[in-house]
Amino acid sequence: MPTSSDSSQLTGLAPVIAPDTRILILGSFPGAASLAAQQYYAHPRNQFWKLVGALTGEDLYSLPYEERLPRLLVHRFGLWDVLAGCEREGSLDSSIRKPAANDFDRLHRLCPELDTVGFNGQTSGKVAPQFEQHGYRTVVLPSSSPAHMAMTFEQKLDVWRGLIDKD
């Protein structure tokens, strides 16, 4: 069994963005299933694709992964993570060590129409104030992770609707 001293730096996934992206959803760092598959939210019990599908009106969950990303971009949603890399055993955010942040300074240039940044869970939500300082509207969301089952799907969806329902 590996010990914490055997941990090596893990590298996250590339951003899924386009110049017309209006809503960016940031996770903390991909879980073990996502890293193994090289796919965002690959764990079968993660509710991400069902939540975003409900927001877009399109059943993204039932699509093959390679079809999900283009459909997400059509709806002007983007995906990325707060961390570019870290050390971690397992998938829990509480196990993250030696975090290395992604370079978000280029977002204004890459996504000039971006106006809302959603944070998938409390860990990623810790950086929301930094995005607010740059003029983005932020929404800290209940995690879509299977480890966060304190809320029902419907309760989570009510909060996630804040990404598209502006006050």
Summary of the structure (lengths in Angstrom):
residues: 167
radius of gyration: 15.3
end to end distance: 50.5
largest distance: 50.5
contacts: 474
relative contact order: 0.21
helix: 34%
strand: 20%
